[in-house]
Amino acid sequence: MNDFKDKIVVVTGGGRGIGAMTARRFCEEGAHCVISSNVLSECEECAAELKKDGFSASVMACDVSKPADVDALVADTEKKFGRIDIFANIAGICTSGMNFLGVTPESWDRVMKINAFGTLYTNQKAIESMMRTGTKGNIVNVTSIAAKTGSGAVGVDYSASKAAIVNVTISAATFAARYGIRVNAVAPGPIQTKMTAVWDPKMCAKLVKTIPLGRKFGEPDDISEAIIFLASDKAKYISGEILDVNGAAWCD
């Protein structure tokens, strides 16, 4: 399949987990992926694997909490390829194992800067680029089931940051629609990644019991497939959507 043939896709948080799987799926559909994260070595490893399999990928370091990094990522991609067709905003961090009173000002600021501000700023810069180049592109953000359920398995700093991403997505979609740009988000439940691998096993066992589909945590590909769908022409009249992917652990 070549649903994204010759499309230019930027994937933040692309060096591992959901980001790496999303980059692979876009490449399999014919896209060139610019894989970025604040750990360049992971991006390089991911891109090397893709190139070995015959796909087109490049890398760039980017810490989404730093405006200068995001500016450079967008400007460099636009300069090299002429446009950005799709921006998959997957970069983020998670806190777990602390109760409501355990969240510190330092933790709150760090999580909010990366997750909430990082999403806001990447959306702003991606939309500006698409407007500048006349590209009717797509942005897909990643929020979380925690945006609706609140803290528990995760810290309130994380759940609040993911709730902010919901609002950023809706606000960006409303603004960008006049330029033919769509903005959506995927809200995963617990997914098996390096991020969740450090969670307490007893807590994970309890979480699995809350998933009505009756299996273990979701896989990165469960989320990458949802991202691919929202970025595709199959979703051409969908914008401002928050797509839950959680095995019916939360329904609304």
C-alpha positions in Angstrom: 0.0 0.0 0.0 1.1 3.6 -0.7 -1.5 5.8 0.9 1.3 8.2 1.9 3.5 8.0 -1.1 6.0 10.8 -1.2 4.5 12.5 1.9 6.8 14.2 4.3 6.1 13.1 7.8 7.6 14.5 11.0 7.5 12.2 14.1 8.5 13.6 17.4 9.3 11.0 20.1 10.2 8.8 17.1 13.1 6.9 18.5 11.2 4.3 20.5 7.8 2.7 21.3 4.8 4.3 19.7 6.9 6.9 17.9 9.2 4.3 16.3 6.3 2.1 15.3 4.4 5.1 13.8 7.5 6.1 11.7 7.7 2.5 10.4 4.0 2.4 9.5 4.2 5.7 7.6 7.3 4.5 5.8 5.6 1.3 4.8 2.9 3.4 3.2 5.4 5.3 1.1 6.3 8.3 3.2 9.6 9.9 4.1 9.8 10.2 7.8 11.9 12.7 9.7 12.4 11.0 13.0 13.1 13.2 16.0 13.5 13.1 19.7 15.9 14.4 22.4 17.9 11.2 22.2 19.5 11.3 18.8 21.1 7.9 19.0 17.6 6.2 19.3 16.4 8.1 16.2 19.5 7.1 14.3 19.0 3.4 15.2 15.4 3.6 14.2 16.2 5.2 10.9 19.0 2.7 10.2 16.5 -0.1 10.6 14.1 1.5 8.2 16.7 2.2 5.6 17.9 -1.4 5.9 14.4 -2.4 5.0 14.4 -0.1 2.0 12.5 2.8 3.4 13.2 6.5 3.4 14.0 8.2 6.7 16.1 10.9 8.2 16.8 12.1 11.8 17.0 15.3 13.7 17.5 15.9 17.5 14.6 17.9 19.1 13.6 18.5 22.6 10.0 19.7 22.2 10.2 21.7 25.5 12.8 24.0 23.8 11.3 26.4 21.3 14.6 26.8 19.4 14.7 23.0 18.8 11.2 22.9 17.4 11.9 26.0 15.3 14.9 24.3 13.8 13.1 21.0 13.2 10.3 22.7 11.3 12.6 25.0 9.4 15.1 22.3 8.5 12.4 19.9 7.3 10.7 22.6 5.2 14.0 23.7 3.7 15.1 20.2 2.8 11.7 18.8 1.5 9.7 21.9 0.7 6.8 21.2 3.1 5.5 19.1 6.0 2.5 17.0 5.1 2.0 15.3 8.4 3.2 16.1 11.9 2.8 13.2 14.4 3.4 14.7 17.8 4.3 11.7 20.1 7.0 13.1 22.3 6.2 13.0 26.0 7.1 11.8 29.5 5.1 10.0 32.2 5.2 10.0 36.0 3.8 7.1 38.0 3.9 5.7 41.5 3.2 9.0 43.4 0.0 10.0 45.1 -1.7 13.4 44.7 0.3 15.0 47.5 3.6 13.7 46.1 3.6 15.8 42.9 6.2 18.5 43.4 6.4 21.9 41.7 9.5 20.7 39.9 7.8 17.6 38.6 4.7 19.6 37.5 6.8 22.2 35.6 8.9 19.5 33.8 5.9 17.4 32.7 3.9 20.4 31.7 6.8 21.9 29.7 7.3 18.7 27.7 3.8 17.4 27.3 1.5 20.4 27.3 3.7 23.3 26.1 5.6 20.9 23.7 2.4 20.0 22.1 1.2 23.6 21.9 4.4 24.9 20.3 4.8 22.0 17.8 1.2 22.5 16.7 1.7 26.2 16.3 4.9 25.8 14.3 3.5 22.9 12.1 0.4 24.9 11.3 2.5 28.0 10.4 4.7 25.9 8.1 1.6 24.3 6.4 0.1 27.8 5.9 3.4 29.1 4.6 3.7 26.4 2.0 0.0 26.1 1.2 -0.1 22.5 2.4 -3.4 21.1 3.5 -1.7 18.9 6.0 -2.5 16.9 9.1 -1.4 17.0 12.7 -2.0 14.0 15.1 -1.2 14.5 18.8 -1.1 11.9 21.5 -3.0 12.4 24.7 -4.1 9.7 27.2 -7.0 7.9 28.9 -5.6 9.7 32.0 -6.9 13.0 30.6 -10.4 11.7 31.5 -9.7 9.4 34.4 -7.3 11.6 36.3 -4.3 10.4 38.3 -4.0 6.9 39.7 -1.5 4.8 37.9 0.1 8.0 36.8 0.8 11.3 38.5 -1.7 14.2 38.4 1.0 16.2 36.6 0.9 13.7 33.7 -2.9 13.4 33.6 -3.3 17.2 33.7 -0.8 17.6 30.9 -2.7 15.1 28.8 -5.9 16.9 29.5 -4.2 20.1 28.2 -3.3 18.3 25.0 -7.0 17.5 24.4 -7.8 21.3 24.6 -4.8 22.2 22.4 -6.0 19.7 19.8 -9.5 21.0 19.7 -8.3 24.7 19.7 -5.8 24.0 16.9 -8.4 22.1 14.9 -10.8 25.0 15.1 -8.2 27.5 14.0 -6.5 25.4 11.3 -9.7 24.2 9.6 -10.0 27.5 7.6 -6.6 26.6 5.9 -7.7 23.0 5.1 -5.5 21.6 7.9 -6.8 18.8 10.1 -5.8 18.3 13.7 -6.7 15.2 15.8 -5.4 13.2 18.7 -5.3 9.6 19.8 -5.9 8.8 23.5 -4.2 5.5 24.4 -4.9 3.4 27.4 -1.9 1.6 29.0 0.5 0.5 26.2 3.5 -1.9 26.5 6.5 0.4 26.0 9.7 1.2 27.9 7.7 4.0 29.6 5.3 1.6 31.2 7.8 -1.2 31.7 9.1 0.5 34.9 5.6 0.5 36.5 4.9 -1.6 39.5 3.9 -5.1 38.4 1.1 -5.3 41.0 -0.4 -2.1 39.8 -0.1 -3.3 36.2 -2.0 -6.5 37.0 -4.8 -4.4 38.5 -4.9 -2.2 35.4 -5.2 -5.2 33.1 -8.4 -6.3 35.0 -10.0 -2.9 34.0 -9.7 -3.6 30.3 -12.9 -5.3 29.1 -11.3 -6.7 26.0 -9.6 -9.0 28.5 -6.0 -9.0 27.5 -2.7 -7.4 28.5 -1.7 -3.8 27.8 -2.1 -2.6 24.3 0.8 -2.7 21.8 2.5 0.3 20.1 1.0 -0.7 16.8 -2.5 -0.3 18.2 -1.8 3.4 18.5 0.2 3.8 15.3 -2.6 2.3 13.3 -5.0 4.9 14.8 -2.5 7.7 14.0 -2.2 6.4 10.4 -6.0 6.4 10.0 -6.5 10.0 11.3 -3.7 11.2 9.0 -5.2 9.5 6.0 -7.7 10.5 3.4 -10.1 8.0 5.0 -10.5 10.6 7.8 -10.7 13.6 5.4 -13.8 15.0 7.2 -12.5 14.3 10.7 -10.9 17.1 12.7 -10.8 18.0 16.4 -11.4 14.3 17.2 -10.0 12.6 20.3 -9.9 8.9 19.4 -9.9 6.5 22.4 -7.8 3.4 21.9 -8.0 1.5 25.2 -9.8 -1.8 24.9 -13.1 -0.3 26.3 -11.4 0.6 29.5 -13.0 4.1 29.1 -16.1 4.7 26.9 -17.9 8.0 26.2 
